[in-house]
Amino acid sequence: MASLKLEIMDKIVALMTAAFGFVAALAWNEAISTLMVQWLGEGDDQVLGLLIYAVIVTIVAVIAIVLISRVYGKIKAKEEAKEKK
């Protein structure tokens, strides 16, 4: 029964990770794109701004994914320890 619980938790963590990345990207995309246009103007400078934006969003998403994975790892270790008893 515990292995089914861990498998379900695996899927939930994967869905949470994907959902976080998707929602964060949607939430910030328009606002940051508009900010970059205002800050850098139109043209080639805008491309540089969008690249900087993409790097920043990627870093934030990776940090969130690592934190979620660490929490899940702790939960999984506790469940596996219970299963061995």
N, CA, C and O atoms as a GROMACS GRO file, in nm:
protein
  340
    1MET      N    1   0.082  -0.120   0.000
    1MET     CA    2   0.000   0.000   0.000
    1MET      C    3   0.086   0.126   0.000
    1MET      O    4   0.053   0.225  -0.065
    2ALA      N    5   0.198   0.120   0.074
    2ALA     CA    6   0.285   0.238   0.080
    2ALA      C    7   0.348   0.266  -0.055
    2ALA      O    8   0.370   0.382  -0.090
    3SER      N    9   0.378   0.161  -0.133
    3SER     CA   10   0.438   0.185  -0.264
    3SER      C   11   0.339   0.255  -0.357
    3SER      O   12   0.380   0.337  -0.439
    4LEU      N   13   0.211   0.225  -0.345
    4LEU     CA   14   0.110   0.296  -0.423
    4LEU      C   15   0.106   0.442  -0.381
    4LEU      O   16   0.095   0.531  -0.465
    5LYS      N   17   0.114   0.466  -0.250
    5LYS     CA   18   0.116   0.603  -0.199
    5LYS      C   19   0.237   0.680  -0.254
    5LYS      O   20   0.223   0.795  -0.294
    6LEU      N   21   0.354   0.616  -0.257
    6LEU     CA   22   0.474   0.681  -0.311
    6LEU      C   23   0.460   0.706  -0.460
    6LEU      O   24   0.503   0.810  -0.510
    7GLU      N   25   0.401   0.613  -0.531
    7GLU     CA   26   0.383   0.631  -0.676
    7GLU      C   27   0.289   0.748  -0.704
    7GLU      O   28   0.314   0.828  -0.794
    8ILE      N   29   0.182   0.758  -0.626
    8ILE     CA   30   0.090   0.871  -0.640
    8ILE      C   31   0.162   1.002  -0.608
    8ILE      O   32   0.144   1.101  -0.678
    9MET      N   33   0.243   1.000  -0.502
    9MET     CA   34   0.318   1.121  -0.467
    9MET      C   35   0.418   1.158  -0.576
    9MET      O   36   0.438   1.276  -0.604
   10ASP      N   37   0.480   1.057  -0.640
   10ASP     CA   38   0.570   1.083  -0.753
   10ASP      C   39   0.497   1.162  -0.861
   10ASP      O   40   0.548   1.262  -0.912
   11LYS      N   41   0.379   1.116  -0.895
   11LYS     CA   42   0.301   1.182  -1.001
   11LYS      C   43   0.258   1.321  -0.960
   11LYS      O   44   0.260   1.414  -1.041
   12ILE      N   45   0.219   1.336  -0.835
   12ILE     CA   46   0.176   1.469  -0.788
   12ILE      C   47   0.292   1.567  -0.792
   12ILE      O   48   0.275   1.682  -0.834
   13VAL      N   49   0.411   1.524  -0.749
   13VAL     CA   50   0.528   1.611  -0.754
   13VAL      C   51   0.561   1.650  -0.898
   13VAL      O   52   0.592   1.766  -0.925
   14ALA      N   53   0.553   1.555  -0.989
   14ALA     CA   54   0.580   1.585  -1.130
   14ALA      C   55   0.479   1.685  -1.184
   14ALA      O   56   0.516   1.778  -1.256
   15LEU      N   57   0.353   1.667  -1.150
   15LEU     CA   58   0.250   1.761  -1.196
   15LEU      C   59   0.267   1.899  -1.133
   15LEU      O   60   0.250   2.000  -1.201
   16MET      N   61   0.300   1.902  -1.004
   16MET     CA   62   0.322   2.031  -0.938
   16MET      C   63   0.439   2.106  -1.001
   16MET      O   64   0.432   2.227  -1.021
   17THR      N   65   0.544   2.033  -1.032
   17THR     CA   66   0.662   2.095  -1.092
   17THR      C   67   0.628   2.153  -1.230
   17THR      O   68   0.663   2.267  -1.260
   18ALA      N   69   0.559   2.074  -1.310
   18ALA     CA   70   0.521   2.122  -1.443
   18ALA      C   71   0.424   2.240  -1.433
   18ALA      O   72   0.437   2.338  -1.506
   19ALA      N   73   0.328   2.229  -1.343
   19ALA     CA   74   0.230   2.336  -1.327
   19ALA      C   75   0.294   2.465  -1.280
   19ALA      O   76   0.260   2.573  -1.328
   20PHE      N   77   0.389   2.454  -1.187
   20PHE     CA   78   0.456   2.574  -1.139
   20PHE      C   79   0.528   2.646  -1.252
   20PHE      O   80   0.516   2.768  -1.267
   21GLY      N   81   0.602   2.572  -1.330
   21GLY     CA   82   0.674   2.632  -1.442
   21GLY      C   83   0.581   2.698  -1.542
   21GLY      O   84   0.608   2.808  -1.590
   22PHE      N   85   0.472   2.631  -1.573
   22PHE     CA   86   0.377   2.683  -1.671
   22PHE      C   87   0.305   2.807  -1.620
   22PHE      O   88   0.296   2.908  -1.690
   23VAL      N   89   0.254   2.800  -1.499
   23VAL     CA   90   0.179   2.913  -1.443
   23VAL      C   91   0.269   3.034  -1.422
   23VAL      O   92   0.231   3.147  -1.451
   24ALA      N   93   0.389   3.009  -1.372
   24ALA     CA   94   0.482   3.120  -1.351
   24ALA      C   95   0.516   3.188  -1.483
   24ALA      O   96   0.520   3.311  -1.491
   25ALA      N   97   0.539   3.109  -1.584
   25ALA     CA   98   0.571   3.167  -1.715
   25ALA      C   99   0.455   3.248  -1.769
   25ALA      O  100   0.475   3.358  -1.822
   26LEU      N  101   0.334   3.197  -1.757
   26LEU     CA  102   0.217   3.272  -1.805
   26LEU      C  103   0.194   3.399  -1.725
   26LEU      O  104   0.162   3.504  -1.781
   27ALA      N  105   0.212   3.389  -1.594
   27ALA     CA  106   0.184   3.504  -1.508
   27ALA      C  107   0.279   3.620  -1.534
   27ALA      O  108   0.238   3.736  -1.531
   28TRP      N  109   0.403   3.589  -1.560
   28TRP     CA  110   0.504   3.693  -1.574
   28TRP      C  111   0.533   3.733  -1.717
   28TRP      O  112   0.592   3.838  -1.741
   29ASN      N  113   0.495   3.653  -1.811
   29ASN     CA  114   0.534   3.675  -1.950
   29ASN      C  115   0.498   3.814  -2.002
   29ASN      O  116   0.585   3.888  -2.048
   30GLU      N  117   0.372   3.848  -1.996
   30GLU     CA  118   0.328   3.976  -2.053
   30GLU      C  119   0.384   4.095  -1.976
   30GLU      O  120   0.428   4.193  -2.036
   31ALA      N  121   0.383   4.087  -1.844
   31ALA     CA  122   0.432   4.199  -1.764
   31ALA      C  123   0.580   4.225  -1.790
   31ALA      O  124   0.620   4.340  -1.809
   32ILE      N  125   0.659   4.122  -1.790
   32ILE     CA  126   0.803   4.141  -1.809
   32ILE      C  127   0.835   4.179  -1.953
   32ILE      O  128   0.925   4.258  -1.978
   33SER      N  129   0.761   4.121  -2.047
   33SER     CA  130   0.782   4.159  -2.188
   33SER      C  131   0.754   4.308  -2.208
   33SER      O  132   0.829   4.378  -2.276
   34THR      N  133   0.645   4.355  -2.149
   34THR     CA  134   0.611   4.497  -2.160
   34THR      C  135   0.717   4.583  -2.092
   34THR      O  136   0.756   4.688  -2.145
   35LEU      N  137   0.765   4.542  -1.977
   35LEU     CA  138   0.870   4.614  -1.907
   35LEU      C  139   0.997   4.622  -1.992
   35LEU      O  140   1.061   4.727  -1.999
   36MET      N  141   1.033   4.513  -2.056
   36MET     CA  142   1.152   4.511  -2.140
   36MET      C  143   1.137   4.606  -2.260
   36MET      O  144   1.233   4.674  -2.298
   37VAL      N  145   1.019   4.610  -2.319
   37VAL     CA  146   0.996   4.701  -2.431
   37VAL      C  147   1.009   4.846  -2.384
   37VAL      O  148   1.069   4.928  -2.453
   38GLN      N  149   0.952   4.877  -2.268
   38GLN     CA  150   0.961   5.013  -2.215
   38GLN      C  151   1.104   5.050  -2.178
   38GLN      O  152   1.148   5.162  -2.200
   39TRP      N  153   1.175   4.955  -2.122
   39TRP     CA  154   1.312   4.980  -2.076
   39TRP      C  155   1.411   4.987  -2.191
   39TRP      O  156   1.495   5.077  -2.195
   40LEU      N  157   1.400   4.892  -2.286
   40LEU     CA  158   1.498   4.885  -2.394
   40LEU      C  159   1.447   4.940  -2.527
   40LEU      O  160   1.527   4.962  -2.618
   41GLY      N  161   1.318   4.962  -2.540
   41GLY     CA  162   1.264   5.008  -2.665
   41GLY      C  163   1.246   4.894  -2.764
   41GLY      O  164   1.260   4.777  -2.728
   42GLU      N  165   1.216   4.929  -2.884
   42GLU     CA  166   1.195   4.829  -2.989
   42GLU      C  167   1.328   4.798  -3.057
   42GLU      O  168   1.423   4.874  -3.045
   43GLY      N  169   1.333   4.687  -3.126
   43GLY     CA  170   1.452   4.653  -3.206
   43GLY      C  171   1.540   4.548  -3.143
   43GLY      O  172   1.494   4.464  -3.065
   44ASP      N  173   1.668   4.555  -3.177
   44ASP     CA  174   1.764   4.453  -3.134
   44ASP      C  175   1.781   4.449  -2.982
   44ASP      O  176   1.804   4.342  -2.925
   45ASP      N  177   1.771   4.564  -2.917
   45ASP     CA  178   1.785   4.568  -2.772
   45ASP      C  179   1.674   4.487  -2.703
   45ASP      O  180   1.694   4.430  -2.596
   46GLN      N  181   1.558   4.485  -2.766
   46GLN     CA  182   1.446   4.410  -2.709
   46GLN      C  183   1.479   4.261  -2.704
   46GLN      O  184   1.442   4.193  -2.608
   47VAL      N  185   1.547   4.211  -2.804
   47VAL     CA  186   1.584   4.069  -2.806
   47VAL      C  187   1.676   4.037  -2.688
   47VAL      O  188   1.657   3.935  -2.622
   48LEU      N  189   1.772   4.121  -2.661
   48LEU     CA  190   1.861   4.102  -2.547
   48LEU      C  191   1.780   4.102  -2.417
   48LEU      O  192   1.805   4.019  -2.329
   49GLY      N  193   1.688   4.192  -2.404
   49GLY     CA  194   1.603   4.197  -2.285
   49GLY      C  195   1.521   4.071  -2.268
   49GLY      O  196   1.507   4.020  -2.156
   50LEU      N  197   1.467   4.020  -2.377
   50LEU     CA  198   1.388   3.897  -2.369
   50LEU      C  199   1.475   3.777  -2.333
   50LEU      O  200   1.430   3.686  -2.264
   51LEU      N  201   1.598   3.777  -2.379
   51LEU     CA  202   1.690   3.669  -2.342
   51LEU      C  203   1.723   3.676  -2.192
   51LEU      O  204   1.729   3.573  -2.125
   52ILE      N  205   1.746   3.796  -2.143
   52ILE     CA  206   1.772   3.813  -1.999
   52ILE      C  207   1.650   3.766  -1.919
   52ILE      O  208   1.664   3.697  -1.818
   53TYR      N  209   1.533   3.805  -1.964
   53TYR     CA  210   1.408   3.763  -1.900
   53TYR      C  211   1.397   3.610  -1.897
   53TYR      O  212   1.363   3.553  -1.793
   54ALA      N  213   1.426   3.545  -2.007
   54ALA     CA  214   1.417   3.400  -2.014
   54ALA      C  215   1.514   3.333  -1.917
   54ALA      O  216   1.479   3.234  -1.853
   55VAL      N  217   1.633   3.387  -1.905
   55VAL     CA  218   1.732   3.332  -1.812
   55VAL      C  219   1.684   3.348  -1.667
   55VAL      O  220   1.696   3.255  -1.588
   56ILE      N  221   1.632   3.464  -1.634
   56ILE     CA  222   1.585   3.487  -1.498
   56ILE      C  223   1.470   3.394  -1.462
   56ILE      O  224   1.469   3.334  -1.355
   57VAL      N  225   1.373   3.381  -1.551
   57VAL     CA  226   1.259   3.292  -1.527
   57VAL      C  227   1.305   3.148  -1.512
   57VAL      O  228   1.253   3.074  -1.429
   58THR      N  229   1.401   3.108  -1.593
   58THR     CA  230   1.453   2.971  -1.585
   58THR      C  231   1.521   2.947  -1.450
   58THR      O  232   1.501   2.841  -1.390
   59ILE      N  233   1.599   3.041  -1.404
   59ILE     CA  234   1.666   3.027  -1.274
   59ILE      C  235   1.564   3.014  -1.161
   59ILE      O  236   1.579   2.929  -1.073
   60VAL      N  237   1.462   3.097  -1.163
   60VAL     CA  238   1.359   3.091  -1.059
   60VAL      C  239   1.287   2.956  -1.064
   60VAL      O  240   1.263   2.895  -0.959
   61ALA      N  241   1.254   2.910  -1.182
   61ALA     CA  242   1.185   2.781  -1.196
   61ALA      C  243   1.272   2.666  -1.146
   61ALA      O  244   1.223   2.575  -1.078
   62VAL      N  245   1.400   2.668  -1.178
   62VAL     CA  246   1.491   2.562  -1.133
   62VAL      C  247   1.501   2.562  -0.980
   62VAL      O  248   1.499   2.455  -0.919
   63ILE      N  249   1.511   2.678  -0.920
   63ILE     CA  250   1.518   2.686  -0.773
   63ILE      C  251   1.391   2.627  -0.711
   63ILE      O  252   1.398   2.550  -0.616
   64ALA      N  253   1.276   2.664  -0.765
   64ALA     CA  254   1.149   2.610  -0.713
   64ALA      C  255   1.142   2.460  -0.729
   64ALA      O  256   1.097   2.390  -0.638
   65ILE      N  257   1.185   2.409  -0.842
   65ILE     CA  258   1.183   2.265  -0.867
   65ILE      C  259   1.276   2.192  -0.770
   65ILE      O  260   1.241   2.086  -0.719
   66VAL      N  261   1.392   2.248  -0.745
   66VAL     CA  262   1.487   2.186  -0.650
   66VAL      C  263   1.425   2.183  -0.510
   66VAL      O  264   1.435   2.082  -0.441
   67LEU      N  265   1.363   2.292  -0.469
   67LEU     CA  266   1.301   2.294  -0.336
   67LEU      C  267   1.188   2.193  -0.324
   67LEU      O  268   1.178   2.122  -0.224
   68ILE      N  269   1.104   2.184  -0.426
   68ILE     CA  270   0.995   2.086  -0.426
   68ILE      C  271   1.052   1.945  -0.421
   68ILE      O  272   1.001   1.861  -0.347
   69SER      N  273   1.156   1.920  -0.497
   69SER     CA  274   1.217   1.787  -0.499
   69SER      C  275   1.278   1.750  -0.365
   69SER      O  276   1.268   1.635  -0.322
   70ARG      N  277   1.339   1.846  -0.297
   70ARG     CA  278   1.397   1.819  -0.165
   70ARG      C  279   1.288   1.783  -0.064
   70ARG      O  280   1.304   1.688   0.013
   71VAL      N  281   1.180   1.857  -0.064
   71VAL     CA  282   1.070   1.828   0.027
   71VAL      C  283   1.014   1.689  -0.003
   71VAL      O  284   0.989   1.610   0.088
   72TYR      N  285   0.996   1.660  -0.129
   72TYR     CA  286   0.946   1.529  -0.168
   72TYR      C  287   1.044   1.418  -0.126
   72TYR      O  288   1.001   1.313  -0.079
   73GLY      N  289   1.172   1.441  -0.142
   73GLY     CA  290   1.272   1.342  -0.102
   73GLY      C  291   1.264   1.309   0.046
   73GLY      O  292   1.277   1.193   0.085
   74LYS      N  293   1.243   1.412   0.128
   74LYS     CA  294   1.228   1.389   0.272
   74LYS      C  295   1.103   1.308   0.303
   74LYS      O  296   1.107   1.216   0.385
   75ILE      N  297   0.994   1.342   0.238
   75ILE     CA  298   0.869   1.268   0.259
   75ILE      C  299   0.884   1.124   0.213
   75ILE      O  300   0.840   1.031   0.282
   76LYS      N  301   0.946   1.105   0.098
   76LYS     CA  302   0.965   0.970   0.044
   76LYS      C  303   1.053   0.886   0.137
   76LYS      O  304   1.024   0.768   0.159
   77ALA      N  305   1.158   0.945   0.192
   77ALA     CA  306   1.247   0.873   0.283
   77ALA      C  307   1.171   0.830   0.408
   77ALA      O  308   1.190   0.718   0.457
   78LYS      N  309   1.087   0.917   0.460
   78LYS     CA  310   1.007   0.882   0.578
   78LYS      C  311   0.910   0.768   0.547
   78LYS      O  312   0.894   0.676   0.627
   79GLU      N  313   0.847   0.774   0.430
   79GLU     CA  314   0.753   0.669   0.392
   79GLU      C  315   0.824   0.536   0.372
   79GLU      O  316   0.773   0.432   0.412
   80GLU      N  317   0.942   0.538   0.312
   80GLU     CA  318   1.018   0.415   0.291
   80GLU      C  319   1.066   0.357   0.424
   80GLU      O  320   1.070   0.235   0.441
   81ALA      N  321   1.101   0.445   0.519
   81ALA     CA  322   1.142   0.398   0.651
   81ALA      C  323   1.024   0.332   0.724
   81ALA      O  324   1.042   0.231   0.791
   82LYS      N  325   0.905   0.388   0.710
   82LYS     CA  326   0.785   0.330   0.769
   82LYS      C  327   0.757   0.193   0.708
   82LYS      O  328   0.718   0.099   0.777
   83GLU      N  329   0.778   0.184   0.576
   83GLU     CA  330   0.750   0.061   0.503
   83GLU      C  331   0.843  -0.052   0.548
   83GLU      O  332   0.802  -0.168   0.550
   84LYS      N  333   0.967  -0.020   0.583
   84LYS     CA  334   1.063  -0.120   0.626
   84LYS      C  335   1.034  -0.175   0.765
   84LYS      O  336   1.074  -0.286   0.798
   85LYS      N  337   0.963  -0.096   0.845
   85LYS     CA  338   0.933  -0.138   0.984
   85LYS      C  339   0.828  -0.244   0.988
   85LYS      O  340   0.791  -0.290   1.096
   0.00000   0.00000   0.00000
